[in-house]
Amino acid sequence: MRLTNPAHLVLAGGGHSHALVLLDWCMHPQRRPAGLITLVNRQSSTLYSGMIPGLIARHYKRSEVSIDLRRLCDRAGVSLVIAEINGVDVMQQQLQLLNRPALSFSQLSINVGGDTLPGSLQAIKPLEPALETLDKDQDPSSTPFQLLGSGLAAMEVALALRQRWPKRRLQLLHRPETVPSQLLSSLSQVNIEALPNTALNPSGPGLRCTGSQAPEWLSSSGLPCCQESGRVQTHSSLQVLGHPAIFAAGDCAVVNDQPRPPSGVWAVRAAATLAHNLRALSQGNPLRQWRPQRLALQLLGGVHPEGYPQAWALWGGIQIGPHPWIWRWKQRIDRQFMTRFDQAPAMGIGPMDCRGCAAKLPAAPLEAALEAAGLKSLGSSPEDAASLGKDWLQSVDGFPALISDPWLNGRLTALHASSDLWACGASVDSAMAVITLPKTAAALQQELLSQTLSGLRSAFEPQGARLIGGHTLEARAEAPTPMSLGLQVSLSVNGKRPAHPWKKGGLRAGDQLLLSRPLGTGVLFAAAMAAAAEPEDLDHALAQMGTSQHPIVEQLQELISLEAEALPSCTDVTGFGLLGHLGEMLQTSSQSLQVVLDGSAIPALPGALKLLKAKHASSLAPANRRAWSLLDPSQDQPAKVILARAGSGFDPEDLQALLELLVDPQTCGPLLLGCSEAMADALLQADYTQWHRIGVVQ
Ligand SMILES: Cc1cc2nc3c(=O)[nH]c(=O)nc-3n(C[C@H](O)[C@H](O)[C@H](O)COP(=O)(O)OP(=O)(O)OC[C@H]3O[C@@H](n4cnc5c(N)ncnc54)[C@H](O)[C@@H]3O)c2cc1C
C-alpha cells in the first residue's frame, strides 16, 4: 500500500535546515504538518557549524555547539530514528537505511550536508570523526600538523588549532594563488607555515579541508544532481526537479537557477521556506519561492599574535578586521542561535508517565487483585517463566512504546521479553505478538506494523527463534504525537525447558551475586521526558538495551556443563528494580539468608546517578521504594539486605542516589545471578568481563 498525504513526512538528515524546521514546529505547533513525521540522522545530535572553529580552539565545550535532536524531536512531536541513510528508492517512495528496513514516505525532505572531497589526510567532514582525531592527537613531537585546503574553512581551522596548540608546528598546504596575501600574513604572524600543497606529507598527521561534495547515494538514487558537486538540484520552492514530493536544502542541495555555495548560512536561511512548503504541500496550498540574497556576511575567527581571539568580517570583496570586537560579536550571534534550541517549548502533547517497563503495575495492587480473583498462587509463582508441560517454558511481557522509533522499539520489547526465559537458562524458540496500533490511516498503520515486526525479528532471529503468530488491535484512544508512541507491543515467548532450569530462589550461603550490566534506564528515560538527560547518556543506554544477552546465557550454560556443579539462581532485573527482584530471590530461598551488597560495586549507566541526585526518578520508583524495607532490621530479625561500602562509608547524597538506583525500574535490564565463588571467578575472567560482582549471600 503506497502512502499518500498526509501520511508520513520523512526528514532525512538533521542538518541546520531541519533543526530549524523542528524548532519552528516547537514554537508554532499549528504549523506542524499532520500525520507521522520521522527524522533520520546518524547521531542523536548535530553540530552547529558556526561554532566548530571555536570548539576546535577550545573556546566552547562540545555540549555548547551540539543541537540535541532527540530532545528537539520529542518537543516537536517527531519520531527519531538513528540510522545511516544509504539511498532513496524514488519509485517505491522509500528511504533506504543501513542494516534495517527502509522507511516509506509520502513526502521526503533531504538535509544531509556534504562530505569533504576525497584525498589524503583525515577529512574535516563528517565533523565527528575529525574531532575525535583531534582529541586523540596528543603528539608533542615536532611532526608538523597539516591543514590541506585553500578556502576559508582551512584557514579558520588552522587559526583555531593555533589556539588549541600554542606551540605545535602547524602548516597550511594550499594552492598558492588562491589565498589572499593579507590572510596569509596573519597566518605567519602566529607561526603557521603556509606552503604549496605539493609539500604535503600524506602519511603525517593533518586534516583535509578541500571543499565538499554531496553524498554519492543521492545521485545513484536517480535524483537529479550537479555533475561536479553531486548536489541535488531543486526549484526555488526547494522541491527536487521532477520530484514534487521530495525537498532538499543545505550543502547537499542547490537551487538550480540561484546557486549558492555550500555553507551553513544558506542551510539556515532556507529553513523558513522549507518549513512553510512542507506544510503547504501536505495541505495542497501554494508553495513559497526562496529568494536568497546574493551575498552573505561571513565572520571568520582567528587569533592575535599575543594569543587572544579575534575575527574578520567578510562581505563579498569587502574585508574588515581582524579585531577582537568582531570575535565578540560573532560569539554573541552564535550563542544566541544555540540558545533558541535550549528554550524550545514542548508541544505539551506527550504523556509524562514513564513508559517501557516502568509502565507496569506496582507490586501492591497486582498482588491484591490476584488474591481477590483467587489467583494468589500466580502472584507468588516464584519463577520468571511458567512451565508448559515438561518440555517448554513460557513467559509474557510488553509495554507501551518506550521510544518513537518503531523498529528499535520492537527490538527492545523482544529483548526485554526474552530475558524472562534467559533467567531460567532457557533459549527462546518462538514468540507470538499482540500489537496495538494507533488509530490512523491504514497505510500508516501498515508502515508502523512492518517496522515493528522487523524490529522483533531482528531480536529473535539471531537467537534462532521465530515469530510464529500474533494479533493486532487498533487503539480506541486518540493517537499521541508522534503517533509511533501509540504503539503497544506484548509478547508471549516460548523456550525449550533446559534439563535443569535455573531457579529464582535457591540462593545459598556463600553465593556471590553478579549483575550482567549497569542499572539506570528508568531514571534516564524519565529525565529524557523532562529534557534533562544528556544525549550521549541516552545513546549509551539505548546501545546497551539493544544488545542481546542471549550469548551470555549460552556462555553460562557451557560453563555450568564444564563445572558440573550446583546450578546458579537467576532472575532478570526489570520493573521492580534490583532490590525488588533481589527481594523475590530471597523470598523464595531459605529464610535465614542475608545479602550484603557492595555499594561501590553496583554499576550505573553514565548519567544515571547524577540524574538521581538531581531528584529525577521514574514514575514507578515511588511504588518500588517499598523494597527499601529489605534494608530495615525488624525487632527480632536482622535486615535481609545490608548495603555496605568498603573504606570511608557513604556520603549522604551518594547513599540516597544509590538507594534510588536500587529501585529504578529497568527496561532490557541486567540478569542477576547467585552462584558459587568458583563460578563467579570463572565468569569474571577475561571472556566474560561484562559481569559485575555486587555482593555476597551469608
Ligand atoms: C571547519 C568548518 C567551519 C565552518 N564554519 C562555518 C561557518 O562559520 N559558517 C557557515 O555558514 N558555514 C561554515 N561551515 C560550513 C558548514 O559546516 C556547512 O555548510 C553546514 O554544516 C551545512 O549544513 P547542512 O545543514 O547542509 O548539513 P550539516 O550541518 O552537515 O548536517 C547534516 C546532518 O546530516 C547527518 N547525515 C549526513 N549523512 C547522513 C547519512 N547518510 N545518514 C544519516 N545522517 C546523515 C549528519 O550527521 C549531520 O547531522 C564550516 C565548515 C567547516 C568544515
The ligand as a Gaussian input file, in Angstrom:
#p B3LYP/6-31G(d) Opt

LIG

0 1
 C       35.632000      23.752000       9.994000
 C       34.403000      24.292000       9.360000
 C       33.932000      25.516000       9.749000
 C       32.788000      26.029000       9.164000
 N       32.328000      27.229000       9.587000
 C       31.218000      27.732000       9.012000
 C       30.704000      28.982000       9.437000
 O       31.266000      29.646000      10.301000
 N       29.584000      29.430000       8.853000
 C       28.935000      28.723000       7.871000
 O       27.920000      29.182000       7.368000
 N       29.395000      27.538000       7.451000
 C       30.514000      27.028000       7.985000
 N       31.000000      25.830000       7.544000
 C       30.241000      25.074000       6.543000
 C       29.158000      24.294000       7.232000
 O       29.704000      23.346000       8.103000
 C       28.241000      23.552000       6.310000
 O       27.978000      24.343000       5.202000
 C       26.957000      23.253000       7.037000
 O       27.204000      22.401000       8.115000
 C       25.970000      22.621000       6.115000
 O       24.801000      22.439000       6.835000
 P       23.738000      21.364000       6.397000
 O       22.507000      21.733000       7.135000
 O       23.638000      21.285000       4.929000
 O       24.318000      19.959000       6.871000
 P       25.163000      19.505000       8.107000
 O       25.333000      20.576000       9.100000
 O       26.394000      18.878000       7.564000
 O       24.239000      18.391000       8.773000
 C       23.947000      17.184000       8.125000
 C       23.444000      16.183000       9.137000
 O       23.055000      15.012000       8.436000
 C       23.664000      13.879000       9.030000
 N       23.944000      12.921000       7.975000
 C       24.770000      13.080000       6.941000
 N       24.772000      11.989000       6.174000
 C       23.933000      11.115000       6.748000
 C       23.530000       9.790000       6.426000
 N       23.973000       9.154000       5.362000
 N       22.675000       9.164000       7.239000
 C       22.207000       9.782000       8.337000
 N       22.553000      11.036000       8.680000
 C       23.406000      11.702000       7.894000
 C       24.929000      14.392000       9.694000
 O       25.315000      13.540000      10.755000
 C       24.503000      15.768000      10.140000
 O       23.958000      15.717000      11.451000
 C       32.128000      25.304000       8.129000
 C       32.625000      24.062000       7.732000
 C       33.761000      23.566000       8.326000
 C       34.277000      22.230000       7.872000

